[in-house]
Amino acid sequence: MGGCLPGTRVDTLLDLLSWARSPDAPHVFWLTGAAGTGKSSIAASLVRLLYRHSILGGWYFCSRDQKRQDVASIIPSLARDLAHVWPSYDEKQRTSTKGKPVLDIRDQFTVLLDKPIKA
């Protein structure tokens, strides 16, 4: 995973850290821009920054790489990250799935994220 060069995008990363810490901020930050403008570098640096501040729940980067193209892998990947960060979530998730495979994306969201988080 790449990232911004040291000393670059400092203001942008501080704004993003402020957004991440704010309980009143929108739950999604949509980072947009033309190809090659540094969106992936900013996102990678943000992941590191959130991790250092112990506020990273999980992350997932999409790419043209065959392994990262499959939309069906996003929710299970995030669920694994959350289970690593919060043992109580891991326990609730295991109870929620009861060893059954979850195939449909809507079911993945409900069973792997929504129900365990609410519990």
C-alpha positions as CSV (number, residue, x, y, z in Angstrom):
1,M,0.0,0.0,0.0
2,G,1.5,3.3,-1.1
3,G,0.8,6.7,0.4
4,C,1.6,10.4,0.2
5,L,5.2,11.5,0.2
6,P,6.3,12.8,3.6
7,G,5.2,16.4,4.1
8,T,2.6,16.4,1.3
9,R,-1.2,16.5,1.5
10,V,-0.8,17.5,5.2
11,D,-3.8,19.8,5.3
12,T,-6.0,17.3,3.4
13,L,-5.0,14.5,5.8
14,L,-5.7,16.7,8.9
15,D,-9.1,17.6,7.5
16,L,-9.8,13.9,7.0
17,L,-8.6,13.1,10.5
18,S,-10.9,15.8,11.8
19,W,-13.8,14.3,9.8
20,A,-13.1,10.8,11.2
21,R,-13.1,12.1,14.8
22,S,-16.3,14.1,14.5
23,P,-19.4,12.3,15.7
24,D,-21.5,14.8,13.7
25,A,-19.7,14.2,10.4
26,P,-21.4,12.2,7.6
27,H,-20.6,8.5,7.8
28,V,-19.1,8.4,4.3
29,F,-16.4,10.6,2.9
30,W,-16.5,10.5,-0.9
31,L,-13.0,11.2,-2.3
32,T,-13.2,12.1,-5.9
33,G,-10.8,13.5,-8.6
34,A,-9.4,12.8,-12.0
35,A,-7.2,9.8,-12.6
36,G,-3.6,10.3,-11.3
37,T,-4.5,13.1,-8.8
38,G,-3.5,11.1,-5.7
39,K,-6.8,9.7,-4.4
40,S,-5.3,6.3,-3.7
41,S,-2.2,7.8,-2.0
42,I,-4.5,10.0,0.2
43,A,-6.6,7.0,1.1
44,A,-3.6,4.8,1.9
45,S,-2.1,7.6,4.1
46,L,-5.5,8.1,5.8
47,V,-5.6,4.4,6.7
48,R,-2.2,4.6,8.3
49,L,-3.2,7.8,10.1
50,L,-6.4,6.3,11.5
51,Y,-4.6,3.2,12.5
52,R,-2.0,5.3,14.4
53,H,-4.8,7.1,16.2
54,S,-6.6,3.8,17.0
55,I,-9.8,4.8,15.1
56,L,-9.5,2.5,12.1
57,G,-12.2,-0.1,12.0
58,G,-11.3,-1.6,8.6
59,W,-10.4,-0.7,5.1
60,Y,-10.7,-2.0,1.6
61,F,-9.1,-0.8,-1.6
62,C,-10.7,-1.6,-5.0
63,S,-8.4,-1.9,-8.0
64,R,-8.3,-3.5,-11.4
65,D,-6.3,-6.4,-9.9
66,Q,-8.3,-9.6,-10.3
67,K,-8.4,-10.2,-6.5
68,R,-9.6,-6.7,-5.7
69,Q,-12.3,-6.5,-8.5
70,D,-14.8,-8.8,-6.8
71,V,-17.5,-6.8,-5.0
72,A,-18.5,-9.8,-3.1
73,S,-15.2,-9.7,-1.2
74,I,-15.6,-6.2,0.3
75,I,-18.0,-7.0,3.1
76,P,-16.3,-10.2,4.3
77,S,-13.0,-8.3,4.3
78,L,-14.4,-5.5,6.4
79,A,-16.0,-8.0,8.7
80,R,-12.6,-9.7,9.3
81,D,-11.0,-6.3,10.0
82,L,-13.7,-5.4,12.5
83,A,-13.5,-8.8,14.2
84,H,-9.8,-8.3,14.7
85,V,-10.3,-4.8,16.2
86,W,-13.4,-5.7,18.4
87,P,-13.4,-9.2,20.0
88,S,-17.1,-8.7,21.1
89,Y,-18.0,-8.0,17.5
90,D,-16.2,-11.2,16.4
91,E,-18.2,-13.2,18.9
92,K,-21.5,-11.7,17.7
93,Q,-20.6,-12.3,14.1
94,R,-19.8,-15.9,14.7
95,T,-23.2,-16.3,16.4
96,S,-24.9,-14.5,13.5
97,T,-23.4,-16.7,10.8
98,K,-23.6,-20.0,12.8
99,G,-21.1,-21.6,10.3
100,K,-23.4,-21.0,7.3
101,P,-21.9,-19.5,4.1
102,V,-23.3,-16.1,3.2
103,L,-23.5,-15.7,-0.6
104,D,-25.7,-12.8,-1.4
105,I,-24.3,-9.3,-0.9
106,R,-27.4,-8.0,0.8
107,D,-27.2,-11.0,3.2
108,Q,-23.5,-10.4,3.7
109,F,-24.2,-6.9,4.9
110,T,-27.0,-8.0,7.2
111,V,-25.3,-11.1,8.7
112,L,-21.7,-10.0,8.7
113,L,-22.0,-6.3,9.6
114,D,-25.5,-5.0,10.6
115,K,-26.6,-7.7,13.0
116,P,-23.3,-8.1,14.9
117,I,-22.8,-4.4,15.2
118,K,-26.3,-3.8,16.5
119,A,-25.9,-6.7,19.0
